[in-house]
Every structure is written in C-alpha cells, then in structure tokens.
Amino acid sequence: MFAPMVLLVRNIMGTPKFNKLRGQAIGLHAKTITNFCNRFGISNKERQSLIRKAKDNGQKLGFLA
C-alpha cells in the first residue's frame, strides 16, 4: 500500500539518509509503545509482542519496503 511512496522517498533521499531516518522513526515508535506499556502496567513480554505486531503491520502496509 505505502511501498511505492516509501521507495520514492528512499530514491530521493538516498539509502543511507533514508535508513537513518527510518531507524529514528522505528526507535520513536518503540519508545511510544514502551511508554504506553509502562503507563498501563503491561508486562515486558506483552510489550515485546506489541512491538513485533507493529513490525509485522509495517511490513504488510509497505512501510518497511
């Protein structure tokens, strides 16, 4: 779904800059999930499950193209 847009942005930015930006976005997303879990008392095991689910969803939507 988003893969063509992701590939276009990567081609415009260049792979190294794009990968750095993508890594920062993934890190912020994982941090947001961690903060959510800490606030609501969700266990580390479930937190890891949520992070894996986010990665799987990102692949399905084409964000990780």
FENGIMO-V916195 format. One record per residue. N is the residue number from 0. RES is the residue in three letters. PHI is phi as a letter, one per 40 degrees, with the letter a starting at -180 (999 if undefined). NEAR is the number of other C-alpha atoms within 12 Angstrom. Layout:
# FENGIMO-V916195
((N & RES & PHI & NEAR) (N & RES & PHI & NEAR))
This chain:
# FENGIMO-V916195
((0 & MET & 999 & 15) (1 & PHE & c & 17) (2 & ALA & d & 17) (3 & PRO & d & 15) (4 & MET & c & 16) (5 & VAL & c & 25) (6 & LEU & c & 20) (7 & LEU & c & 16) (8 & VAL & c & 21) (9 & ARG & c & 22) (10 & ASN & c & 16) (11 & ILE & c & 13) (12 & MET & c & 16) (13 & GLY & g & 16) (14 & THR & d & 18) (15 & PRO & c & 14) (16 & LYS & c & 15) (17 & PHE & c & 21) (18 & ASN & c & 21) (19 & LYS & c & 15) (20 & LEU & c & 18) (21 & ARG & c & 23) (22 & GLY & c & 17) (23 & GLN & c & 14) (24 & ALA & c & 17) (25 & ILE & c & 21) (26 & GLY & c & 17) (27 & LEU & c & 15) (28 & HIS & c & 20) (29 & ALA & c & 23) (30 & LYS & c & 18) (31 & THR & c & 18) (32 & ILE & c & 28) (33 & THR & c & 24) (34 & ASN & c & 17) (35 & PHE & c & 19) (36 & CYS & c & 21) (37 & ASN & c & 15) (38 & ARG & c & 12) (39 & PHE & b & 13) (40 & GLY & g & 14) (41 & ILE & c & 17) (42 & SER & c & 17) (43 & ASN & c & 17) (44 & LYS & c & 13) (45 & GLU & c & 18) (46 & ARG & c & 24) (47 & GLN & c & 18) (48 & SER & c & 18) (49 & LEU & c & 23) (50 & ILE & c & 25) (51 & ARG & c & 18) (52 & LYS & c & 16) (53 & ALA & c & 22) (54 & LYS & c & 22) (55 & ASP & c & 15) (56 & ASN & c & 16) (57 & GLY & c & 22) (58 & GLN & c & 17) (59 & LYS & c & 15) (60 & LEU & c & 17) (61 & GLY & g & 17) (62 & PHE & c & 26) (63 & LEU & b & 25) (64 & ALA & c & 23))
